[in-house]
Amino acid sequence: MSNVNLNKIIEDFKHLPIEEKEYALEVVKKQIIEAKREIIAKRAKEASFNYKKGDIKAGDVKALYKDLESD
């Protein structure tokens, strides 16, 4: 979305009655929550795939940091 479109949406939003602003806010919050859920689900699927492939590393925090530093 371009800045022009976003600026128009923001400007139009300013002129809405408070009830419509509250409704729009709820819709946007729900869309953000859903987008975050999708990101988490994708990461979980990737983690599960990597686990099944055996492409994971295990250890305590100190060992994991040491491994990261060696890359």
BATI-995142 format. One record per residue: residue number from 1; residue in three letters; x, y, z of N, C-alpha, C in turn. Coordinates in steps of 0.001 Angstrom, whole numbers, plus 524288, in hexadecimal, padded with zeros to 5 digits. Layout:
NODE num residu    nu    nv    nw   cau   cav   caw    cu    cv    cw
NODE NUM    ALA     X     Y     Z     X     Y     Z     X     Y     Z
...
//
This chain:
NODE num residu    nu    nv    nw   cau   cav   caw    cu    cv    cw
NODE   1    MET 80358 7FB6A 80000 80000 80000 80000 80383 804D2 80000
NODE   2    SER 80236 80883 7FCD9 80570 80D37 7FC88 8041B 810E6 80102
NODE   3    ASN 807B6 81479 80204 806D1 81862 8061E 80221 81BC9 804ED
NODE   4    VAL 80122 81CB8 7FFEC 7FCAA 81FEE 7FE6B 7F7A2 81D51 80031
NODE   5    ASN 7F726 81831 7FF27 7F274 81559 800C6 7F1F3 81540 806B1
NODE   6    LEU 7F640 81432 80964 7F61D 813FA 80F11 7F4AB 8194C 81158
NODE   7    ASN 7F6DB 81D69 80F3D 7F589 822A9 8111C 7EFC8 823E4 81040
NODE   8    LYS 7EDA0 82222 80BDF 7E80A 82301 80ACB 7E4BA 82007 80EBC
NODE   9    ILE 7E63C 81B30 80FDB 7E351 81814 813B0 7E36F 81AC3 818FB
NODE  10    ILE 7E802 81C96 81A8D 7E87A 81F3B 81F9C 7E538 8243A 81FB4
NODE  11    GLU 7E56D 82725 81B7D 7E25E 82BFD 81B38 7DC85 82AD1 81B6E
NODE  12    ASP 7DAC7 826E5 81877 7D53D 82567 8188F 7D3A2 8237F 81DF4
NODE  13    PHE 7D723 820A1 82088 7D60A 81E8D 825BF 7D4E3 822F5 82990
NODE  14    LYS 7D7A4 82749 8290D 7D6E5 82BC3 82C94 7D147 82DC2 82C7E
NODE  15    HIS 7CEA6 82D0F 82818 7C96E 82F43 82772 7C508 82B79 828DF
NODE  16    LEU 7C65C 826C3 82A6B 7C25D 822F2 82BE6 7C029 82433 83148
NODE  17    PRO 7BB48 822AB 83230 7B926 82314 8377D 7BC19 81F59 83B25
NODE  18    ILE 7BC12 82079 84016 7BF0E 81D71 843EA 7BD97 817AA 843C3
NODE  19    GLU 7B89E 81668 84301 7B6F0 810F3 842E5 7B97B 80E05 83E5D
NODE  20    GLU 7B9D6 8108C 839E2 7BC4B 80E0E 8355E 7C233 80D9E 83619
NODE  21    LYS 7C484 81169 838B4 7CA19 81114 839EC 7CB25 80C64 83D76
NODE  22    GLU 7C7DB 80BB7 8416A 7C883 80747 844FF 7C7E0 8021D 8421F
NODE  23    TYR 7C403 801D0 83EA9 7C32A 7FD0D 83B9D 7C7DD 7FBF6 8381D
NODE  24    ALA 7C9CB 80000 83572 7CE59 7FF5B 8320F 7D312 7FD8C 83527
NODE  25    LEU 7D3BA 7FFAC 839C5 7D818 7FE24 83D1A 7D7BC 7F863 83E8A
NODE  26    GLU 7D325 7F688 83FDC 7D268 7F102 84127 7D3A3 7ED86 83C78
NODE  27    VAL 7D1EF 7EF16 837E0 7D2F8 7EC0E 83329 7D8D4 7EBBB 83230
NODE  28    VAL 7DB84 7F022 8329D 7E127 7F03E 831B1 7E3FE 7ECEF 835BF
NODE  29    LYS 7E275 7ED56 83AB3 7E4EA 7EA2B 83ECD 7E454 7E45C 83D9C
NODE  30    LYS 7DFB3 7E2BC 83C00 7DEC5 7DD3F 83AC1 7E205 7DB88 83610
NODE  31    GLN 7E2A7 7DEEA 83236 7E5D7 7DD96 82DAC 7EB92 7DD06 82F2B
NODE  32    ILE 7ED65 7E052 832AC 7F2D0 7DFF5 8347A 7F39C 7DAE4 8377A
NODE  33    ILE 7EFF5 7D98C 83AE1 7F04C 7D4B3 83DDA 7F080 7D009 83A22
NODE  34    GLU 7ED26 7D008 83632 7ED0A 7CBBA 83274 7F221 7CB67 82F63
NODE  35    ALA 7F447 7CFD8 82DD7 7F937 7CFDD 82AF7 7FD9E 7CDA5 82E5F
NODE  36    LYS 7FD9D 7CF06 8335C 80193 7CCEE 836F2 800E6 7C711 837A2
NODE  37    ARG 7FC11 7C53D 837E5 7FB0C 7BF9C 8384E 7FD35 7BCB9 83394
NODE  38    GLU 7FC6D 7BEF9 82F07 7FE5F 7BC89 82A41 80453 7BC39 82A45
NODE  39    ILE 806E6 7C042 82C2E 80C9D 7C03E 82C83 80E6E 7BC08 8304E
NODE  40    ILE 80BD8 7BBAD 834D1 80D3D 7B7B3 838B3 80C62 7B23C 83679
NODE  41    ALA 80809 7B169 833C8 806E4 7AC4C 83182 80AFF 7AAD5 82D71
NODE  42    LYS 80C9D 7AE95 82A49 810A0 7AD90 82658 815CB 7AC18 828F4
NODE  43    ARG 81740 7AEF5 82D0E 81C1D 7ADC5 82FC9 81BD6 7A873 83272
NODE  44    ALA 81752 7A71B 83499 816B4 7A201 83717 81729 79DA3 83317
NODE  45    LYS 814E7 79E76 82E7E 8153D 79A8B 82A57 81AE8 799CB 8289D
NODE  46    GLU 81DC7 79E22 8280A 8234D 79DCE 82698 82673 79B04 82AD6
NODE  47    ALA 82553 79C3A 82FBA 8281C 799BE 83411 8270A 793E4 83428
NODE  48    SER 8222A 79265 83345 820BC 78CE3 83335 82385 78A13 82EB9
NODE  49    PHE 823AD 78C8C 82A31 82665 78A54 825A7 82C2E 78996 826DF
NODE  50    ASN 82EA0 78D9B 8291A 8342A 78D45 82A6F 8352A 78916 82E8F
NODE  51    TYR 83193 78883 83237 83218 7847E 83647 831DA 77F0D 833D9
NODE  52    LYS 82E1F 77E4A 83057 82D8D 77938 82DC4 83241 777EC 82A5A
NODE  53    LYS 834A5 77BEC 82806 83953 77B24 824DC 83E20 77A30 82837
NODE  54    GLY 83DAD 77B5A 82D30 8422A 77AE8 830A6 845CC 77F95 8302B
NODE  55    ASP 843C8 783B8 82DF8 846E6 78864 82CFA 8462B 78C53 83174
NODE  56    ILE 84729 78A7A 8362D 8469F 78DCD 83AC8 84B6C 78D29 83E38
NODE  57    LYS 84C16 790BD 841B8 85057 79068 84579 84DF8 790A8 84AE7
NODE  58    ALA 8502A 78D9B 84E63 84E36 78D82 853BA 852BB 78E99 8576B
NODE  59    GLY 85174 790A5 85BE5 8556C 791AC 85FCF 853A2 795E9 8637C
NODE  60    ASP 856EC 796FA 8674A 8558F 79B32 86AD5 856CD 7A06D 86834
NODE  61    VAL 85546 7A49A 86AB5 855DB 7A9C9 86869 85B95 7AAF5 86730
NODE  62    LYS 85F07 7A996 86AC1 86495 7AAAC 869F9 86697 7A7ED 8650E
NODE  63    ALA 86527 7A305 86457 866E0 7A011 85FC2 86494 7A258 85ABD
NODE  64    LEU 85FB1 7A3FE 85AF7 85D3D 7A639 85652 85FCE 7AB66 854D4
NODE  65    TYR 860FC 7AEAD 858BA 863C5 7B399 8579B 86923 7B285 8553C
NODE  66    LYS 86BDD 7AEB6 85758 870FE 7AD5D 8554A 87091 7ABA8 84F9E
NODE  67    ASP 86C9E 7A88C 84E68 86BBE 7A6D0 8490F 86A8B 7AB66 8457D
NODE  68    LEU 86765 7AF13 84752 86617 7B3B0 84433 86AEE 7B6F6 84311
NODE  69    GLU 86E4C 7B777 846ED 87304 7BAA6 8464B 876D8 7B828 84288
NODE  70    SER 87692 7B30A 841DB 87A44 7B066 83E63 8789A 7B0B0 838AD
NODE  71    ASP 873D2 7B27C 837A3 871F6 7B2E4 8322D 8743C 7B789 82F6A
//
